[in-house]
Amino acid sequence: MRYMNRFQGLFVLSACLLSAWASQALASTAGVFQFVAGDVRVALAEGDERPAAKGSPISVGDTVTTAKASMAQIKMGDGAIIVVQPESKLTVTEFSYAGKEDGTERVQFRLQQGGFRSVTGAIGHTNKGNYMIETPIAHIGVRGTDHESWYFPTATSLNGESAEVGLYNKVNVGLTYIQTSTGEVAIAPNQVGYAASALDQPHLLGAIPGFFNRSFEPRSARSGVSQPASVPPIAAQGGRSALGVDWGTWHGVVALANGRAANGAVPAIALAKMASPAQTAAFPPQVITATYDYVGKGGVVMDGATPPTIGKVNTLSVGINLTTQTITNYSVNATAGAQTWSGNGNGTFTQFVQPGPGIPLVGQCSGCTSTAAQGSAGGVFAGGNRMVTDFNMATTGPGTQSIRGNGLSLAK
């Protein structure tokens, strides 16, 4: 129960943040920690050090240091969101904001190692030169944007991805530039700028380095994300209102499930709320692993049969590792008519969490024309302790046979 309570608390923002912000009226205060996961320290401008905590302030001159598998999210006084990535060191060197853009507003960060993501607030939208990021080899100018910056003093491996020495900057929205003593490069959305040293001419990379895909994204303070009711009514409806889940079967309609069209009788599960990919990426890494086991709600349909043959999920278990953002083991066993299917697979959250392509499954079918089978599986997390997942499998030999199904699983 302790695990589930910690996980469910991911999406709750205490009202004490507001009071903490109001109580810190000092001119030097730049922002407040919204979320902290793992080992995060703050070296104060006056020389002391303290652990970072949700609701605590950060002031001009303070340096945030994150350990491996640790992160922090800061809400700045102008509304900007700063996500400090694992194994990073970031200093707020300057912050001035009087509540309006009158030319005196200014923010400057110094990135000494590692990375951070910034969704800018009021500063930099009108007076664009008033937002600046320093690094030991170059500086980054920001033009009202959502961007990610990484600086590596030495060649390293980050979450299994190699990174060469230098400064990297990726733009999601807006525009930035990297400037060194030898020149500068402008960076547009979905581009990455790079400078190897202070004497290097910055340039655009031909591909986005893999470590950007492992970055923590800004987290929402809301309790989940509402999903509109854009699917047909569910026949034979049941559910658990406390979980925000309804289940049943669609009959005689064309249903869209995660953008996929399906005809005929389709086992269906509808979520009132689910965790977005951004929230999933921000699950705190100190809760390292979990296993989601099937709770008996969901179903299977055998494709190609007239009328469709409805089956059942016998067992379904999904193991996750939050530190590596991976599905460590996906195991399903299902029966439809005289066929019994089993499949196993693993992969990344990026693949698994809808609308990703799904993780690959390999298995077999007993009772099919050929026994070897393969397919894929995807899913969504809802509130942390529950998961809705769908899967499909098909035989690989002559006379292809296939199934598709889904299920509701709860974390142990």
Buried (B, 14 or more C-beta within 10 A) or exposed (E): EEBBEBBBEBBEBEEEBEEBBEEBEEEBBBBBBBBBBBBBBBBEBEEEEEEBEBBBBBBBBBBBBBEEBBBBBBBBBBEBBBBBBBBBBBBBBBBBBEEEBEEEBBBBBBBBBBBBBBBBBBBBBEBBEBBBBBBEBBBBBBBBBBBBBBBBEEEBEBBEEEBEEBBBBBBBEBBBBBBBEEEBBBBEEEBBBBBBBEEBEBBEEEEEBEBBBBBBBBBBEEEBBEBEEEBBEBEEEEBEEEBBBBBBBBBEBEBEBEEEEBEBBBBBBBBBBBBBBEBBBBBBBEBEEBBBBBBEBBBBBBBEBEEBBBBBBBEBBBBBBBBBBBBBBBBBBBBBEEBBBBBBBBBBBBBBBBEBEBBBBBBBBEEBEBEEBBBBBBBBBBBBBBBBBBBBBBBBEEEBBBBBBBBBBBBE
